[in-house]
């Protein structure tokens, strides 16, 4: 939300929002990219449930799965390479990654940003704030789980690899249920 104005770029379509929530009635309105996002989301939900991860641990897992590691996730959000992430970059990044943080972690993106941006609370997440926030998550056995999320050695590949079967199923469902072929976005 930008001063009460919804951005079509940053706001997923209603059909995508419904599909991420488990309502597949409008699959015919989704692009191939959106179907891939739904498949990845379902895969992440299943993995988070199987590992019994919630909250911040779930967030760390999702970011590692989407970006390859928490270090790479920080770099991805730090779009201007200044060593800090502004709120708008965080919000934009979450939309571009198609992460439904509420369903996957229980937190709104703005709440997560506020939890990370604490010293000083200046509307920017610095690399040191990022590291401090995720330090406890990366230590111990969860560090190995994050490597698995990122597609580490022999762990089933990347998130895209792990969700490929689901994506194919969603594609068939869209084609069979609605008699149409889902088209890609160029």
N, C-alpha and C positions, 0 to 999 in steps of 0.2 A: 504494500500500500504506500503510495507516494502522495501524501497530503490528501488522502481521500480519492485519489485517482488510481484506478487499477491499470497496471501495465500489461498489455497482452503478451509481451515477451516474457515477463516474470510470473504471469499467472497461467498455470496449466489449464488446458481446456476442461470444461465440465466433464466431458467423456473420459479424459485421462484421470481426473480426480476421482470419478466414480470407479474406474477400473482399478486404481491403486487401492481403493477401499473395498474391493472384492465384488463390485457390481459390474458384470460383464455384458450388460444389455446394450451397450453402445460401442462395442468393439469395432464395428464397421466404420466408425468415425475416427479411428486412430491411425496414425501413420506407422510405418515400420519402426521408426525411432521410438514412438510412444509404446508400441507393443513390446519392444526390447526393454524399455523402462519398466513396464508392468511385470515382465518375466523376471527381471533382476530384483524387483521389489519383492515378488513372491519368494524368490530364492533366498533373499536376505531374511525375510520373515521366518522362513523355515529354519535357516541356520541359526538365527538368534534364539528361536524357541528351543532347538535341539541343544544349544550350548547354555541355555538358561541365562542369557545376557539381557539386561534391561538398562535403562537410563544412560549414564555416561559410558559404561562399558559397551553398550549397544552402539552408541554414537561412534566410539573409537573403532569398533569392528566395521561399521558401515563405511566410514571414511577410508579405512585401510583397504576394504574390498573395492571401493570405487576408484581410489587414487593410487593404490599400491603400497602405501605406508602413511603413517601420520605425518612424517617429515614431508613427503610428497604432497600430502593434502594441504599443509600450510603453504607450500610453494604455489599450489594450484589456486588457492584463495588469494594469495598475495599477487594479484594481477599486475600491479605496477612495479613489482620487485623492490619495494622500499623497506621490507622487513616488518610490515604491519598490514593488518587487514581492517578495512573500514566496514562499518555496518552494511553499507550498500553492496560492497563486494561479497560479504558473507551471504546476504539475502539473494543476490544474483547467483552466486555459486551454488547455493542449495537448490534453487530453481533449475539451473542448468544441469546439475547432477540428478535432478528429479528424485530428490530424497524427501519423503514424507516423514519428517522427524517426529511428528506427533504419533503416528502409527508405529514407527520403528523404535523410538526412544521414550515416548511419553512427554517430550518437551517441545515447545514452540521454538522455531529458529531464533527468534529475538531473545527468548529466555536463555538459550544456550550461549548466545553471544554475550549476554550480561554476566553469565557465570564465568566465562573465560576472561572477560575484560574487567579485571578487578584491581590491578596495581600499576598505574593509577586508573581509575574508572574515567577514561577519556574518550570513549567511542572508538577506540582502536585496539585490536588484539596484536600485541607484539609477539615476536618469536619466543621471548622468555615467558610471557604469560601462557602461550600455547604449550610450551614444554612443561611448565609447572602444573598446568591443568591436567595434562595427560600423563604426567610422570607416574603416578600410582597405578594407572591403567596399564602402562607398558611394562611395569616391573612384575616379576614373578611369572606364574603360569599363563597369565593373560597375554604376555608378550608372544608366546608361541601361538596362541589362538589368533593374534593379529597377523602373524606371518601366514597362517592358514587362510585368513580372510583375503590377504593380498595375493593368494595363489602360489604360496611357497612350495618348495620342492615336493612333488608327489602328492599334492593336496587337492587335486581335481582341477587345476588350472585357475584362470582368472574368473572373476564374477561373470563376465560375458560368456566364458566357456561353460561355467556351471549352470547358467540359466538358458543356454541355447535350446535345450529340449523343451523347456516351458514356452519359449518364444515361438517355436515351431507349432506347439499345441495351440497357442493363442491364435496364430496365423490361420491354422486349419479351422478353428472354432469360428473365427470371423468370416472366413470364406464359406464354410458349410452352413452356418446359421443364417447368414444374410445373403447368400448367393452372389457375393461380390469378392473381388480381389482387393486386399489392402495394398495401397500404393505407397511407395517411399516418398520422402521429401527430398528434393534436390537442393 
